[in-house]
Amino acid sequence: MNGDFRQLHVHTQYFESLYQLLDSISPMYRDRFGGQLINRLNDLEKEN
């Protein structure tokens, strides 16, 4: 955080949801989560 610390609004970012935060931190999380979900569903399908 560089600059004038008296103006925190310049350095502060707010998120409306957890998903917005995750998109900001790790844009690939959706792909990884989706891939893991597909793998689990395929495993369940094989069991039945």
KOLGU-4560 file (N, C-alpha, C; in nm, 3 decimals, padded with zeros to 5 digits):
<recs>
<n_xx: 00.085 n_yy: -00.116 n_zz: 00.000 ca_xx: 00.000 ca_yy: 00.000 ca_zz: 00.000 c_xx: 00.090 c_yy: 00.123 c_zz: 00.000 mol: A seq: 1 type: MET>
<n_xx: 00.096 n_yy: 00.190 n_zz: -00.108 ca_xx: 00.180 ca_yy: 00.308 ca_zz: -00.121 c_xx: 00.094 c_yy: 00.433 c_zz: -00.125 mol: A seq: 2 type: ASN>
<n_xx: 00.151 n_yy: 00.542 n_zz: -00.081 ca_xx: 00.081 ca_yy: 00.668 ca_zz: -00.094 c_xx: 00.035 c_yy: 00.724 c_zz: 00.040 mol: A seq: 3 type: GLY>
<n_xx: -00.066 n_yy: 00.807 n_zz: 00.032 ca_xx: -00.119 ca_yy: 00.878 ca_zz: 00.149 c_xx: -00.213 c_yy: 00.786 c_zz: 00.227 mol: A seq: 4 type: ASP>
<n_xx: -00.170 n_yy: 00.744 n_zz: 00.344 ca_xx: -00.250 ca_yy: 00.652 ca_zz: 00.426 c_xx: -00.371 c_yy: 00.720 c_zz: 00.489 mol: A seq: 5 type: PHE>
<n_xx: -00.379 n_yy: 00.851 n_zz: 00.479 ca_xx: -00.495 ca_yy: 00.921 ca_zz: 00.533 c_xx: -00.614 c_yy: 00.909 c_zz: 00.439 mol: A seq: 6 type: ARG>
<n_xx: -00.590 n_yy: 00.864 n_zz: 00.317 ca_xx: -00.697 ca_yy: 00.848 ca_zz: 00.218 c_xx: -00.716 c_yy: 00.699 c_zz: 00.191 mol: A seq: 7 type: GLN>
<n_xx: -00.767 n_yy: 00.627 n_zz: 00.290 ca_xx: -00.781 ca_yy: 00.482 ca_zz: 00.278 c_xx: -00.875 c_yy: 00.441 c_zz: 00.166 mol: A seq: 8 type: LEU>
<n_xx: -00.973 n_yy: 00.526 n_zz: 00.132 ca_xx: -01.067 ca_yy: 00.490 ca_zz: 00.025 c_xx: -00.995 c_yy: 00.466 c_zz: -00.108 mol: A seq: 9 type: HIS>
<n_xx: -00.878 n_yy: 00.524 n_zz: -00.125 ca_xx: -00.800 ca_yy: 00.504 ca_zz: -00.247 c_xx: -00.741 c_yy: 00.362 c_zz: -00.249 mol: A seq: 10 type: VAL>
<n_xx: -00.712 n_yy: 00.307 n_zz: -00.131 ca_xx: -00.644 ca_yy: 00.179 ca_zz: -00.120 c_xx: -00.736 c_yy: 00.064 c_zz: -00.081 mol: A seq: 11 type: HIS>
<n_xx: -00.861 n_yy: 00.093 n_zz: -00.054 ca_xx: -00.954 ca_yy: -00.008 ca_zz: -00.004 c_xx: -01.045 c_yy: -00.056 c_zz: -00.115 mol: A seq: 12 type: THR>
<n_xx: -01.061 n_yy: -00.186 n_zz: -00.124 ca_xx: -01.148 ca_yy: -00.245 ca_zz: -00.224 c_xx: -01.255 c_yy: -00.327 c_zz: -00.151 mol: A seq: 13 type: GLN>
<n_xx: -01.381 n_yy: -00.305 n_zz: -00.186 ca_xx: -01.491 ca_yy: -00.378 ca_zz: -00.126 c_xx: -01.550 c_yy: -00.473 c_zz: -00.229 mol: A seq: 14 type: TYR>
<n_xx: -01.604 n_yy: -00.584 n_zz: -00.180 ca_xx: -01.663 ca_yy: -00.685 ca_zz: -00.267 c_xx: -01.806 c_yy: -00.710 c_zz: -00.224 mol: A seq: 15 type: PHE>
<n_xx: -01.895 n_yy: -00.724 n_zz: -00.321 ca_xx: -02.035 ca_yy: -00.749 ca_zz: -00.291 c_xx: -02.060 c_yy: -00.894 c_zz: -00.252 mol: A seq: 16 type: GLU>
<n_xx: -01.973 n_yy: -00.982 n_zz: -00.293 ca_xx: -01.993 ca_yy: -01.124 ca_zz: -00.262 c_xx: -01.858 c_yy: -01.193 c_zz: -00.249 mol: A seq: 17 type: SER>
<n_xx: -01.864 n_yy: -01.312 n_zz: -00.193 ca_xx: -01.744 ca_yy: -01.395 ca_zz: -00.182 c_xx: -01.688 c_yy: -01.427 c_zz: -00.321 mol: A seq: 18 type: LEU>
<n_xx: -01.777 n_yy: -01.445 n_zz: -00.417 ca_xx: -01.734 ca_yy: -01.480 ca_zz: -00.552 c_xx: -01.655 c_yy: -01.367 c_zz: -00.618 mol: A seq: 19 type: TYR>
<n_xx: -01.694 n_yy: -01.244 n_zz: -00.592 ca_xx: -01.617 ca_yy: -01.131 ca_zz: -00.645 c_xx: -01.477 c_yy: -01.127 c_zz: -00.583 mol: A seq: 20 type: GLN>
<n_xx: -01.469 n_yy: -01.156 n_zz: -00.455 ca_xx: -01.339 ca_yy: -01.161 ca_zz: -00.388 c_xx: -01.253 c_yy: -01.270 c_zz: -00.448 mol: A seq: 21 type: LEU>
<n_xx: -01.310 n_yy: -01.390 n_zz: -00.467 ca_xx: -01.234 ca_yy: -01.500 ca_zz: -00.525 c_xx: -01.191 c_yy: -01.469 c_zz: -00.668 mol: A seq: 22 type: LEU>
<n_xx: -01.277 n_yy: -01.404 n_zz: -00.746 ca_xx: -01.239 ca_yy: -01.364 ca_zz: -00.882 c_xx: -01.119 c_yy: -01.271 c_zz: -00.879 mol: A seq: 23 type: ASP>
<n_xx: -01.115 n_yy: -01.183 n_zz: -00.780 ca_xx: -01.005 ca_yy: -01.088 ca_zz: -00.769 c_xx: -00.875 c_yy: -01.157 c_zz: -00.726 mol: A seq: 24 type: SER>
<n_xx: -00.886 n_yy: -01.251 n_zz: -00.633 ca_xx: -00.767 ca_yy: -01.320 ca_zz: -00.581 c_xx: -00.718 c_yy: -01.426 c_zz: -00.677 mol: A seq: 25 type: ILE>
<n_xx: -00.811 n_yy: -01.507 n_zz: -00.728 ca_xx: -00.774 ca_yy: -01.622 ca_zz: -00.810 c_xx: -00.876 c_yy: -01.643 c_zz: -00.922 mol: A seq: 26 type: SER>
<n_xx: -00.855 n_yy: -01.581 n_zz: -01.037 ca_xx: -00.951 ca_yy: -01.594 ca_zz: -01.147 c_xx: -00.972 c_yy: -01.738 c_zz: -01.193 mol: A seq: 27 type: PRO>
<n_xx: -00.877 n_yy: -01.827 n_zz: -01.166 ca_xx: -00.888 ca_yy: -01.965 ca_zz: -01.212 c_xx: -00.971 c_yy: -02.053 c_zz: -01.118 mol: A seq: 28 type: MET>
<n_xx: -01.016 n_yy: -01.999 n_zz: -01.004 ca_xx: -01.086 ca_yy: -02.084 ca_zz: -00.909 c_xx: -01.213 c_yy: -02.144 c_zz: -00.968 mol: A seq: 29 type: TYR>
<n_xx: -01.282 n_yy: -02.071 n_zz: -01.054 ca_xx: -01.405 ca_yy: -02.123 ca_zz: -01.115 c_xx: -01.374 c_yy: -02.245 c_zz: -01.202 mol: A seq: 30 type: ARG>
<n_xx: -01.268 n_yy: -02.237 n_zz: -01.280 ca_xx: -01.230 ca_yy: -02.350 ca_zz: -01.365 c_xx: -01.191 c_yy: -02.471 c_zz: -01.281 mol: A seq: 31 type: ASP>
<n_xx: -01.115 n_yy: -02.448 n_zz: -01.177 ca_xx: -01.071 ca_yy: -02.560 ca_zz: -01.091 c_xx: -01.189 c_yy: -02.621 c_zz: -01.017 mol: A seq: 32 type: ARG>
<n_xx: -01.276 n_yy: -02.536 n_zz: -00.964 ca_xx: -01.394 ca_yy: -02.586 ca_zz: -00.893 c_xx: -01.483 c_yy: -02.664 c_zz: -00.988 mol: A seq: 33 type: PHE>
<n_xx: -01.506 n_yy: -02.610 n_zz: -01.107 ca_xx: -01.588 ca_yy: -02.678 ca_zz: -01.207 c_xx: -01.528 c_yy: -02.811 c_zz: -01.248 mol: A seq: 34 type: GLY>
<n_xx: -01.398 n_yy: -02.815 n_zz: -01.265 ca_xx: -01.330 ca_yy: -02.939 ca_zz: -01.302 c_xx: -01.343 c_yy: -03.045 c_zz: -01.193 mol: A seq: 35 type: GLY>
<n_xx: -01.326 n_yy: -03.003 n_zz: -01.068 ca_xx: -01.340 ca_yy: -03.096 ca_zz: -00.956 c_xx: -01.483 c_yy: -03.147 c_zz: -00.945 mol: A seq: 36 type: GLN>
<n_xx: -01.579 n_yy: -03.060 n_zz: -00.966 ca_xx: -01.719 ca_yy: -03.100 ca_zz: -00.962 c_xx: -01.750 c_yy: -03.203 c_zz: -01.070 mol: A seq: 37 type: LEU>
<n_xx: -01.702 n_yy: -03.179 n_zz: -01.189 ca_xx: -01.722 ca_yy: -03.274 ca_zz: -01.299 c_xx: -01.659 c_yy: -03.409 c_zz: -01.266 mol: A seq: 38 type: ILE>
<n_xx: -01.539 n_yy: -03.408 n_zz: -01.211 ca_xx: -01.473 ca_yy: -03.533 ca_zz: -01.172 c_xx: -01.554 c_yy: -03.610 c_zz: -01.069 mol: A seq: 39 type: ASN>
<n_xx: -01.604 n_yy: -03.541 n_zz: -00.969 ca_xx: -01.684 ca_yy: -03.606 ca_zz: -00.864 c_xx: -01.813 c_yy: -03.663 c_zz: -00.921 mol: A seq: 40 type: ARG>
<n_xx: -01.879 n_yy: -03.587 n_zz: -01.007 ca_xx: -02.003 ca_yy: -03.635 ca_zz: -01.067 c_xx: -01.977 c_yy: -03.757 c_zz: -01.155 mol: A seq: 41 type: LEU>
<n_xx: -01.867 n_yy: -03.755 n_zz: -01.229 ca_xx: -01.831 ca_yy: -03.872 ca_zz: -01.311 c_xx: -01.804 c_yy: -03.994 c_zz: -01.224 mol: A seq: 42 type: ASN>
<n_xx: -01.737 n_yy: -03.973 n_zz: -01.109 ca_xx: -01.712 ca_yy: -04.084 ca_zz: -01.017 c_xx: -01.843 c_yy: -04.142 c_zz: -00.964 mol: A seq: 43 type: ASP>
<n_xx: -01.937 n_yy: -04.054 n_zz: -00.930 ca_xx: -02.067 ca_yy: -04.101 ca_zz: -00.881 c_xx: -02.141 c_yy: -04.179 c_zz: -00.989 mol: A seq: 44 type: LEU>
<n_xx: -02.132 n_yy: -04.131 n_zz: -01.111 ca_xx: -02.200 ca_yy: -04.198 ca_zz: -01.222 c_xx: -02.142 c_yy: -04.338 c_zz: -01.244 mol: A seq: 45 type: GLU>
<n_xx: -02.011 n_yy: -04.353 n_zz: -01.230 ca_xx: -01.945 ca_yy: -04.483 ca_zz: -01.248 c_xx: -01.986 c_yy: -04.581 c_zz: -01.138 mol: A seq: 46 type: LYS>
<n_xx: -02.009 n_yy: -04.531 n_zz: -01.017 ca_xx: -02.048 ca_yy: -04.617 ca_zz: -00.906 c_xx: -02.187 c_yy: -04.676 c_zz: -00.926 mol: A seq: 47 type: GLU>
<n_xx: -02.274 n_yy: -04.604 n_zz: -00.991 ca_xx: -02.412 ca_yy: -04.650 ca_zz: -01.011 c_xx: -02.419 c_yy: -04.722 c_zz: -01.138 mol: A seq: 48 type: ASN>
</recs>
